[in-house]
């Protein structure tokens, strides 16, 4: 049996995608819509309080295209905390005007492929910050799930640790070349969801998503062993811009 990669885990992650029932939203009267927005604003304040107390982080984006209208990404300390956030939102009046388009459950993950031997990672403040990150307020988000292939001739899990480590270091160099342009958060989902990892990218220039993913496709890790799910791209929302989006 080949050596399995060891991983460090941080905060649990929920990507909650919703579509707005515009017909129902338009059919509601002004008072109902106002109450729904006021309640949503209170939830936004609660999410900020959680972030300020270093117990998690939340960002909200509008999704471009027909896959969804909203993406709420939550990071929390436990799965129970994630479920509590989801349940609380489901009970809001605003949630009555949405349908569940897609969701993804995972946990922030770092592997030992790029680690330094002899170092205790949990004593490294930089590692802790990566495991429990404050989600950036960048203008654009891109999320996609992915797997490593398990086919006869291209089976990632049959490669030796040295082979995997060498390729992942080369792969990581591409990502580091986009430092300052793209913020990347990798979440592991083996045993949690239908894919093995979720990749969330943040940038102020959406074209950087295309450039980064395209360049990585030519690297052997992706070209030979990568499988990709659907891509979701959107723009940052706050209390004011969400209200503008919903204004009739």
Secondary structure, DSSP 8 states (H G I E B T S, - for coil): ------EEEEEEEEEEEEEE-HHHHHHS-HHHHHHHHHHHHHHHHHHHHHHHTTSEEEEEEEE-SSS-SEEEEEEESSHHHHHHHHHHHHTSTGGGGEEEEEEEEEEEEEEGGG--TT--GGG-HHHHHHHT------SEEEEEEEEE-B-SSSBGGGS-HHHHHHHHHHHHHHHHTTTTTEEEEEEE-TTTSSSSEEEEEEESSTHHHHHHHHHHHTSHHHHHHEEEEEEEEEEE--HHHHHHHH--
